[in-house]
Amino acid sequence: MTLALRLRSALSVLLLLASLLSLACGGSGGSSTTTTAGTTPQPIVYGKIRKTTTVNGDVREYYVHVPLKYDGKTAVPLLFMFHGTSGDGEKFYNISGWTEKAEVENFISVYPSSWRYCFTEDGQTNNNTKWNDFTLVDILCAGETARDDVKFVGQMITELQAAYTINAKRIYAAGFSNGGQFTSRLAVDLSDKLAAVASNSGSLRPATAYTPKRKLPIAYMVGNMDDRYMALNNGQPLPMDMAAFLAVPFFTGVTGSYVQSFGLQQTYTLSGAPGVEPVATFASATGAPGNLLHMIVVKDMTHMYPNGDNFPLSAPNQQWDFFKQYSLP
């Protein structure tokens, strides 16, 4: 059994004990509870909580994990994890690894579910869940209306701040695939509320300039065996040499979008493990602290969100080390 699996097993036992203690004290125990958004459970309900909220007439759902260290007195960070196409919040609550990281670091993690649409992608028509990133409107079937997911996130933040003691300067967003694309949109449209963002296998549209509300720290990660991007490299694995990777036309365009939109230098500094996990850091063109982009390529990683079990690298561990360096000014 891996360390991550042992941690999950231990966490399940601790949450069960917390639930039993809550029941003994007259509380509403259980590791999965549905509440009305904006209310404060008394006593504190730990673990998995399903919440709903209405956005422009649509009932939206999101899952919240409250760690056992949370006491309701000390303000804690807030972390959003956005799933990919066909996923939902509960799935990524269970598999992303962020619930376990929240227990260790004492922050509240949130796993929203996107809306289901008819859309045409890669020549196939689907009916599945998608986030409203900057590209969704281009692929929707006739008669479909893109939901305002930026408003959904803003509303969740407001409701969670009312329900829990949140450090408003330390709100972060991570996303995978289509969730990574949406997280990239949040870096533009909700950067006044987010301290930093991290995207896996999902980015801004290539060669497109945006106007963010604030220039913030961004991390982008992709595996060199990700088939979605190998298709853009003549079916070949992405180069592990950073200069060659950035020369792949798609990533030249993606990097250009971030550089132009967030006012970054066109040159980069190289760090990380050469040939295994190189990191190109694009710093602020004006020297502004906290205005930067990390471009990260991971050897042998496919199209996945690595949680330490499905791949040796743990994105929650690595991304939390990135996030915790930053807070809103």
MARZA-439109 format. One record per residue (C-alpha): chain; residue in one letter; x, y, z. Coordinates in Angstrom, 3 decimals. Example, Ala and Ser with C-alpha at 12.3 -4.5 7.8 and 13.67 -1.06 7.14 Angstrom:
BEGIN
(node "A","A",(12.300,-4.500,7.800))
(node "A","S",(13.670,-1.060,7.140))
This chain:
BEGIN
(node "A","M",(0.000,0.000,0.000))
(node "A","T",(1.417,3.393,-0.995))
(node "A","L",(1.877,6.233,1.490))
(node "A","A",(-0.985,8.177,-0.102))
(node "A","L",(-3.345,5.209,0.260))
(node "A","R",(-2.312,4.737,3.906))
(node "A","L",(-3.014,8.426,4.517))
(node "A","R",(-6.467,8.104,2.945))
(node "A","S",(-7.254,5.061,5.093))
(node "A","A",(-6.135,6.861,8.245))
(node "A","L",(-8.150,9.932,7.236))
(node "A","S",(-11.302,7.830,6.845))
(node "A","V",(-10.853,6.464,10.366))
(node "A","L",(-10.278,9.946,11.821))
(node "A","L",(-13.358,11.345,10.073))
(node "A","L",(-15.447,8.453,11.395))
(node "A","L",(-14.247,9.162,14.933))
(node "A","A",(-14.990,12.874,14.463))
(node "A","S",(-18.496,12.018,13.265))
(node "A","L",(-19.128,9.777,16.273))
(node "A","L",(-17.881,12.525,18.582))
(node "A","S",(-20.168,15.021,16.847))
(node "A","L",(-23.136,12.710,17.386))
(node "A","A",(-22.228,12.255,21.025))
(node "A","C",(-22.257,16.044,21.401))
(node "A","G",(-25.645,16.374,19.755))
(node "A","G",(-24.340,17.323,16.322))
(node "A","S",(-25.265,16.005,12.900))
(node "A","G",(-22.494,13.492,12.210))
(node "A","G",(-21.546,11.814,8.987))
(node "A","S",(-18.758,12.309,6.490))
(node "A","S",(-21.083,13.402,3.666))
(node "A","T",(-23.643,16.054,4.544))
(node "A","T",(-25.873,18.256,2.394))
(node "A","T",(-26.379,21.776,3.747))
(node "A","T",(-27.822,25.018,2.473))
(node "A","A",(-25.002,27.213,1.205))
(node "A","G",(-24.212,30.155,3.445))
(node "A","T",(-25.069,28.458,6.744))
(node "A","T",(-22.581,27.543,9.483))
(node "A","P",(-22.893,23.947,10.772))
(node "A","Q",(-23.092,23.747,14.602))
(node "A","P",(-21.011,22.041,15.772))
(node "A","I",(-18.465,22.002,12.954))
(node "A","V",(-19.069,19.196,10.461))
(node "A","Y",(-15.799,17.757,9.253))
(node "A","G",(-15.011,15.880,6.079))
(node "A","K",(-17.165,15.765,2.970))
(node "A","I",(-20.067,18.213,2.628))
(node "A","R",(-22.224,18.615,-0.466))
(node "A","K",(-23.540,22.119,-1.052))
(node "A","T",(-25.813,23.611,-3.691))
(node "A","T",(-26.334,27.159,-4.857))
(node "A","T",(-28.517,28.767,-7.518))
(node "A","V",(-26.763,30.750,-10.251))
(node "A","N",(-28.944,32.521,-12.823))
(node "A","G",(-31.748,30.061,-12.106))
(node "A","D",(-29.594,26.905,-12.305))
(node "A","V",(-28.925,24.739,-9.246))
(node "A","R",(-25.183,24.121,-9.090))
(node "A","E",(-23.365,21.724,-6.777))
(node "A","Y",(-19.995,21.706,-5.104))
(node "A","Y",(-18.290,19.511,-2.527))
(node "A","V",(-16.367,20.932,0.404))
(node "A","H",(-13.771,19.208,2.578))
(node "A","V",(-13.356,20.600,6.091))
(node "A","P",(-10.141,19.322,7.728))
(node "A","L",(-10.061,18.048,11.274))
(node "A","K",(-7.667,20.848,12.307))
(node "A","Y",(-10.197,23.556,11.374))
(node "A","D",(-11.483,25.240,14.548))
(node "A","G",(-13.624,28.044,13.127))
(node "A","K",(-11.446,30.651,14.834))
(node "A","T",(-8.254,30.776,12.808))
(node "A","A",(-8.677,31.958,9.219))
(node "A","V",(-7.605,29.228,6.792))
(node "A","P",(-6.820,29.221,3.045))
(node "A","L",(-9.384,28.115,0.453))
(node "A","L",(-8.485,25.855,-2.495))
(node "A","F",(-10.659,25.117,-5.555))
(node "A","M",(-10.034,22.011,-7.678))
(node "A","F",(-11.735,21.965,-11.107))
(node "A","H",(-12.290,18.617,-12.850))
(node "A","G",(-11.898,17.888,-16.558))
(node "A","T",(-14.450,17.099,-19.275))
(node "A","S",(-16.949,14.368,-18.230))
(node "A","G",(-15.904,14.630,-14.592))
(node "A","D",(-17.679,16.091,-11.578))
(node "A","G",(-16.808,17.555,-8.216))
(node "A","E",(-17.326,14.366,-6.231))
(node "A","K",(-14.990,12.405,-8.506))
(node "A","F",(-12.159,14.856,-7.951))
(node "A","Y",(-12.947,15.078,-4.252))
(node "A","N",(-12.170,11.364,-4.191))
(node "A","I",(-9.190,11.078,-6.550))
(node "A","S",(-7.294,14.367,-6.798))
(node "A","G",(-5.337,14.051,-3.544))
(node "A","W",(-6.340,17.518,-2.359))
(node "A","T",(-8.501,16.266,0.522))
(node "A","E",(-5.475,14.549,2.048))
(node "A","K",(-3.328,17.630,1.489))
(node "A","A",(-5.998,19.804,3.135))
(node "A","E",(-5.817,17.636,6.251))
(node "A","V",(-2.066,18.022,6.496))
(node "A","E",(-1.920,21.759,5.771))
(node "A","N",(-5.256,22.817,7.354))
(node "A","F",(-7.104,24.511,4.514))
(node "A","I",(-10.623,24.066,3.138))
(node "A","S",(-10.780,22.460,-0.301))
(node "A","V",(-13.680,22.783,-2.755))
(node "A","Y",(-14.657,20.574,-5.710))
(node "A","P",(-17.352,22.128,-7.925))
(node "A","S",(-19.229,20.335,-10.711))
(node "A","S",(-19.502,21.874,-14.172))
(node "A","W",(-22.635,22.016,-16.344))
(node "A","R",(-23.631,19.369,-18.882))
(node "A","Y",(-23.850,20.424,-22.542))
(node "A","C",(-24.183,19.118,-26.063))
(node "A","F",(-20.944,20.027,-27.845))
(node "A","T",(-18.851,18.954,-30.815))
(node "A","E",(-15.173,18.346,-30.174))
(node "A","D",(-12.567,16.546,-32.284))
(node "A","G",(-15.298,15.784,-34.827))
(node "A","Q",(-17.557,14.024,-32.315))
(node "A","T",(-20.800,15.266,-30.770))
(node "A","N",(-21.004,14.669,-27.027))
(node "A","N",(-23.367,15.326,-24.154))
(node "A","N",(-21.147,15.802,-21.158))
(node "A","T",(-19.843,18.133,-18.476))
(node "A","K",(-17.687,21.111,-19.459))
(node "A","W",(-16.426,24.293,-17.853))
(node "A","N",(-17.053,27.585,-19.612))
(node "A","D",(-13.486,28.424,-20.506))
(node "A","F",(-12.631,30.833,-23.318))
(node "A","T",(-13.299,28.140,-25.969))
(node "A","L",(-16.604,26.534,-24.912))
(node "A","V",(-18.817,28.866,-26.963))
(node "A","D",(-17.005,27.725,-30.116))
(node "A","I",(-18.065,24.075,-29.750))
(node "A","L",(-21.600,24.185,-28.270))
(node "A","C",(-24.447,22.610,-30.217))
(node "A","A",(-27.177,24.883,-31.574))
(node "A","G",(-29.558,25.988,-28.841))
(node "A","E",(-27.089,25.507,-25.979))
(node "A","T",(-26.288,28.413,-23.660))
(node "A","A",(-22.947,28.632,-21.873))
(node "A","R",(-23.362,29.067,-18.111))
(node "A","D",(-21.576,31.829,-16.234))
(node "A","D",(-19.033,29.709,-14.358))
(node "A","V",(-16.982,32.732,-13.312))
(node "A","K",(-20.059,34.016,-11.486))
(node "A","F",(-20.521,30.520,-9.996))
(node "A","V",(-17.003,30.621,-8.534))
(node "A","G",(-17.463,34.139,-7.182))
(node "A","Q",(-20.722,33.069,-5.559))
(node "A","M",(-19.078,30.027,-3.966))
(node "A","I",(-16.358,32.242,-2.525))
(node "A","T",(-18.951,34.581,-0.999))
(node "A","E",(-20.972,31.713,0.480))
(node "A","L",(-17.931,29.902,1.860))
(node "A","Q",(-16.654,33.094,3.464))
(node "A","A",(-20.023,33.389,5.207))
(node "A","A",(-19.976,29.750,6.332))
(node "A","Y",(-16.334,29.398,7.375))
(node "A","T",(-13.443,31.483,8.637))
(node "A","I",(-11.523,31.989,5.383))
(node "A","N",(-8.324,33.925,4.771))
(node "A","A",(-9.544,36.063,1.857))
(node "A","K",(-5.972,36.780,0.772))
(node "A","R",(-5.192,33.090,0.326))
(node "A","I",(-7.698,31.673,-2.173))
(node "A","Y",(-6.215,29.397,-4.830))
(node "A","A",(-7.430,27.505,-7.897))
(node "A","A",(-6.131,24.312,-9.517))
(node "A","G",(-7.574,22.547,-12.547))
(node "A","F",(-7.075,19.560,-14.818))
(node "A","S",(-7.627,19.427,-18.608))
(node "A","N",(-10.820,21.417,-19.327))
(node "A","G",(-10.672,22.388,-15.644))
(node "A","G",(-7.162,23.669,-16.332))
(node "A","Q",(-8.489,25.718,-19.222))
(node "A","F",(-11.140,27.163,-16.921))
(node "A","T",(-8.584,27.845,-14.192))
(node "A","S",(-6.656,29.793,-16.836))
(node "A","R",(-9.776,31.839,-17.506))
(node "A","L",(-10.096,32.520,-13.770))
(node "A","A",(-6.520,33.842,-13.841))
(node "A","V",(-7.908,36.541,-16.137))
(node "A","D",(-11.467,37.136,-14.927))
(node "A","L",(-11.165,36.441,-11.186))
(node "A","S",(-7.553,37.341,-10.502))
(node "A","D",(-8.702,40.059,-8.104))
(node "A","K",(-9.882,37.314,-5.726))
(node "A","L",(-7.301,34.566,-6.382))
(node "A","A",(-3.783,34.616,-4.948))
(node "A","A",(-2.362,32.097,-7.469))
(node "A","V",(-3.509,29.436,-9.946))
(node "A","A",(-2.138,26.144,-11.303))
(node "A","S",(-3.279,24.313,-14.430))
(node "A","N",(-2.548,20.757,-15.546))
(node "A","S",(-2.983,19.899,-19.235))
(node "A","G",(-5.148,22.962,-19.858))
(node "A","S",(-4.201,26.523,-20.737))
(node "A","L",(-5.223,29.784,-22.325))
(node "A","R",(-6.031,29.771,-26.044))
(node "A","P",(-2.770,30.050,-28.020))
(node "A","A",(-1.720,33.383,-29.538))
(node "A","T",(-4.493,35.345,-27.820))
(node "A","A",(-4.138,38.421,-25.630))
(node "A","Y",(-6.375,38.888,-22.582))
(node "A","T",(-6.728,41.653,-20.009))
(node "A","P",(-6.534,40.231,-16.476))
(node "A","K",(-7.891,42.109,-13.499))
(node "A","R",(-4.563,41.461,-11.766))
(node "A","K",(-1.230,39.929,-12.754))
(node "A","L",(-0.742,36.884,-10.546))
(node "A","P",(1.497,33.796,-10.154))
(node "A","I",(0.633,30.963,-12.585))
(node "A","A",(1.949,27.390,-12.875))
(node "A","Y",(1.288,25.234,-15.936))
(node "A","M",(2.167,21.517,-16.052))
(node "A","V",(1.922,18.949,-18.842))
(node "A","G",(3.251,15.419,-19.324))
(node "A","N",(5.447,14.707,-22.318))
(node "A","M",(3.362,11.561,-23.013))
(node "A","D",(0.014,13.409,-22.947))
(node "A","D",(-1.732,12.145,-26.094))
(node "A","R",(-3.852,15.321,-26.383))
(node "A","Y",(-0.663,17.306,-26.981))
(node "A","M",(1.390,14.641,-28.756))
(node "A","A",(-1.213,14.982,-31.519))
(node "A","L",(0.014,18.579,-31.901))
(node "A","N",(3.600,17.342,-32.180))
(node "A","N",(3.202,14.951,-35.114))
(node "A","G",(2.182,12.170,-32.721))
(node "A","Q",(5.564,12.254,-30.985))
(node "A","P",(6.262,12.665,-27.245))
(node "A","L",(6.761,16.269,-26.257))
(node "A","P",(10.444,17.223,-26.020))
(node "A","M",(12.007,17.163,-22.590))
(node "A","D",(14.470,19.841,-23.652))
(node "A","M",(12.728,23.066,-22.650))
(node "A","A",(13.855,25.068,-25.686))
(node "A","A",(12.561,22.342,-27.997))
(node "A","F",(9.326,22.057,-26.006))
(node "A","L",(8.641,25.783,-26.260))
(node "A","A",(9.385,25.601,-29.988))
(node "A","V",(6.422,23.239,-30.571))
(node "A","P",(3.999,25.641,-32.331))
(node "A","F",(1.104,25.062,-29.918))
(node "A","F",(3.250,25.814,-26.863))
(node "A","T",(4.893,28.761,-28.589))
(node "A","G",(1.375,30.168,-28.953))
(node "A","V",(0.313,29.293,-25.402))
(node "A","T",(3.436,30.847,-23.897))
(node "A","G",(2.872,33.929,-26.031))
(node "A","S",(-0.661,34.278,-24.650))
(node "A","Y",(0.588,34.293,-21.061))
(node "A","V",(3.573,36.543,-21.795))
(node "A","Q",(1.456,39.144,-23.586))
(node "A","S",(-1.581,38.964,-21.277))
(node "A","F",(0.335,39.073,-17.989))
(node "A","G",(3.182,41.387,-18.971))
(node "A","L",(5.999,38.842,-18.723))
(node "A","Q",(9.508,38.781,-20.115))
(node "A","Q",(9.936,36.847,-23.344))
(node "A","T",(13.035,35.120,-22.008))
(node "A","Y",(13.033,32.615,-19.160))
(node "A","T",(15.231,31.096,-16.476))
(node "A","L",(15.583,27.324,-16.352))
(node "A","S",(15.353,25.224,-13.193))
(node "A","G",(14.001,21.845,-12.100))
(node "A","A",(15.389,18.431,-13.016))
(node "A","P",(16.808,18.394,-16.582))
(node "A","G",(15.266,15.662,-18.687))
(node "A","V",(12.832,14.726,-15.909))
(node "A","E",(10.916,17.857,-14.881))
(node "A","P",(12.411,21.030,-16.343))
(node "A","V",(10.812,24.341,-15.335))
(node "A","A",(10.898,27.523,-17.402))
(node "A","T",(10.086,30.628,-15.345))
(node "A","F",(8.930,33.775,-17.137))
(node "A","A",(9.262,36.732,-14.770))
(node "A","S",(7.471,40.071,-14.793))
(node "A","A",(8.635,42.476,-17.490))
(node "A","T",(8.455,45.271,-14.903))
(node "A","G",(9.983,43.331,-12.012))
(node "A","A",(6.694,43.145,-10.134))
(node "A","P",(6.875,40.457,-7.415))
(node "A","G",(4.401,37.608,-7.722))
(node "A","N",(3.847,38.214,-11.456))
(node "A","L",(5.309,35.103,-13.092))
(node "A","L",(4.673,31.925,-15.058))
(node "A","H",(6.160,28.463,-14.499))
(node "A","M",(6.005,26.166,-17.549))
(node "A","I",(6.669,22.576,-16.400))
(node "A","V",(7.115,19.409,-18.482))
(node "A","V",(6.993,16.026,-16.720))
(node "A","K",(8.695,12.996,-18.261))
(node "A","D",(6.497,9.925,-18.957))
(node "A","M",(3.312,11.528,-17.598))
(node "A","T",(0.188,10.981,-19.708))
(node "A","H",(-3.111,12.915,-19.695))
(node "A","M",(-3.758,12.690,-15.961))
(node "A","Y",(-3.914,14.644,-12.742))
(node "A","P",(-1.047,13.075,-10.762))
(node "A","N",(-1.988,12.381,-7.146))
(node "A","G",(1.021,10.352,-5.978))
(node "A","D",(-0.773,7.024,-6.522))
(node "A","N",(-1.429,7.097,-10.269))
(node "A","F",(1.995,8.645,-10.904))
(node "A","P",(5.076,9.186,-8.705))
(node "A","L",(4.587,12.960,-8.720))
(node "A","S",(1.899,14.478,-6.489))
(node "A","A",(0.428,17.645,-8.026))
(node "A","P",(-1.218,18.663,-4.722))
(node "A","N",(2.137,18.475,-2.912))
(node "A","Q",(3.996,20.376,-5.607))
(node "A","Q",(1.269,22.928,-6.262))
(node "A","W",(0.712,23.630,-2.582))
(node "A","D",(4.419,24.420,-2.247))
(node "A","F",(3.844,26.904,-5.074))
(node "A","F",(0.585,28.340,-3.721))
(node "A","K",(1.678,28.900,-0.142))
(node "A","Q",(4.325,31.391,-1.239))
(node "A","Y",(1.647,33.843,-2.406))
(node "A","S",(-1.190,35.888,-1.013))
(node "A","L",(-3.196,38.829,-2.324))
(node "A","P",(-1.591,42.208,-1.684))
